[in-house]
């Protein structure tokens, strides 16, 4: 797994990637199935793609709040 983060102006960009088999739905998944919906709700942008190694890459951005904003 790789994690890369950078700041560009008023945004934080985060990329998480792996070389696994990609995202495949599983009926026997032990999880609750709320991970990606939670990420999508928490980010300003979210892109999910297959990477060159066959794994998955999530690219997210978050706006940095200006001091004094609610």
C-alpha positions in Angstrom: 0.0 0.0 0.0 1.2 3.5 -0.8 0.0 6.8 0.6 0.9 10.2 -0.9 -0.3 13.5 0.5 0.3 17.1 -0.7 -1.0 20.6 0.0 -1.9 22.8 -2.9 -3.3 26.2 -1.9 -6.5 25.6 0.1 -6.6 21.8 -0.7 -5.0 18.6 0.7 -4.7 15.9 -2.0 -4.3 12.3 -0.8 -3.7 9.2 -3.0 -3.9 5.7 -1.6 -3.0 2.8 -3.9 -2.1 -0.8 -3.8 -1.1 -3.6 -6.1 -3.9 -6.0 -5.1 -6.5 -7.7 -7.2 -8.7 -4.6 -7.4 -12.1 -4.0 -5.9 -14.5 -6.9 -6.3 -17.9 -7.1 -4.6 -18.0 -9.9 -2.1 -21.3 -11.3 -0.7 -19.3 -12.8 2.3 -17.6 -9.5 3.1 -17.0 -9.3 6.9 -17.3 -5.5 6.8 -20.4 -3.3 7.0 -20.0 -1.9 3.5 -19.8 1.7 4.6 -16.2 2.5 4.0 -16.4 4.0 0.5 -19.7 5.8 1.2 -18.1 7.3 4.3 -15.0 8.4 2.3 -17.2 9.9 -0.5 -19.2 11.8 2.1 -16.1 13.1 3.9 -14.1 14.3 0.8 -14.6 17.2 -1.5 -13.5 15.0 -4.5 -13.0 11.3 -4.9 -11.8 9.3 -7.9 -11.4 5.6 -7.8 -9.4 3.9 -10.6 -7.4 0.8 -11.4 -3.7 1.4 -11.4 -1.1 0.0 -13.8 -0.1 -2.7 -11.4 -3.7 -4.1 -11.4 -4.6 -2.7 -7.9 -6.8 0.2 -6.9 -6.1 3.9 -6.5 -8.2 6.3 -4.6 -7.5 10.0 -5.2 -9.2 12.3 -2.7 -9.1 16.0 -2.0 -10.1 18.0 1.1 -10.6 21.7 1.3 -8.7 23.3 4.1 -11.1 25.5 6.1 -10.1 29.1 6.5 -9.6 30.1 10.2 -12.9 31.5 11.5 -15.1 29.5 9.2 -17.7 27.3 10.9 
